[in-house]
């Protein structure tokens, strides 16, 4: 079943130096852009992370320091990546919890003001886990009847993810062929910052989801403990989380002034 799209959607996958959203960097990015008319556009880039790739990580994805030594940095690639994905919805495998927040971090570090507010995100892994509880390779075999060759290659994983989502739509009649519906279905919990440090309560108000203020309204904490804002800004939190927190603080200030 082909996807019903009202605007392009970009399936993407990252290979990185590690799993820390704030500290780690991209070493490979693959993007498969699917247009409403069914046309597709694919791009894959190796990236010089400007830091050492740990041996245990190289063992997983096979991208060594030597392989990326002469490749462009993400700062150099960022304008091309942004031009490719802007105005599009996003999809991936475990993308809501890892790939999207890390990609946004890299774009912000490169000085590109990428906003997720109007972006719909579909996480194919969440759909799979809600239905079958397996890995991407198993998902590819289960849904598509194929072995995933070259697993942990960003390009192969991206193509497989796209094929799996289409096969999921064929298999499950209760899945709607609508990107916004799939986004809602594949979201485990709604977060304001994607990295999961700020979530929403039942009334749609932002609350902290970590630390001593877990479950407390962000606006109230910032009012009662103004120093907490500075602590977060100076601590090792993702740039997008800091940006969201700043927006909440400014909104509260504007409400007071209006």
Secondary structure as GFF3:
##gff-version 3
##sequence-region A 1 258
A	DSSP	beta_strand	9	16	.	.	.	ID=ss1
A	DSSP	beta_strand	26	34	.	.	.	ID=ss2
A	DSSP	beta_strand	40	46	.	.	.	ID=ss3
A	DSSP	alpha_helix	55	61	.	.	.	ID=ss4
A	DSSP	alpha_helix	65	68	.	.	.	ID=ss5
A	DSSP	alpha_helix	74	85	.	.	.	ID=ss6
A	DSSP	beta_strand	89	92	.	.	.	ID=ss7
A	DSSP	pi_helix	95	99	.	.	.	ID=ss8
A	DSSP	alpha_helix	100	109	.	.	.	ID=ss9
A	DSSP	beta_strand	121	123	.	.	.	ID=ss10
A	DSSP	alpha_helix	124	131	.	.	.	ID=ss11
A	DSSP	alpha_helix	136	144	.	.	.	ID=ss12
A	DSSP	alpha_helix	154	171	.	.	.	ID=ss13
A	DSSP	alpha_helix	179	185	.	.	.	ID=ss14
A	DSSP	beta_strand	198	200	.	.	.	ID=ss15
A	DSSP	beta_strand	206	208	.	.	.	ID=ss16
A	DSSP	three_ten_helix	211	213	.	.	.	ID=ss17
A	DSSP	alpha_helix	218	224	.	.	.	ID=ss18
A	DSSP	alpha_helix	227	234	.	.	.	ID=ss19
A	DSSP	alpha_helix	239	257	.	.	.	ID=ss20
###
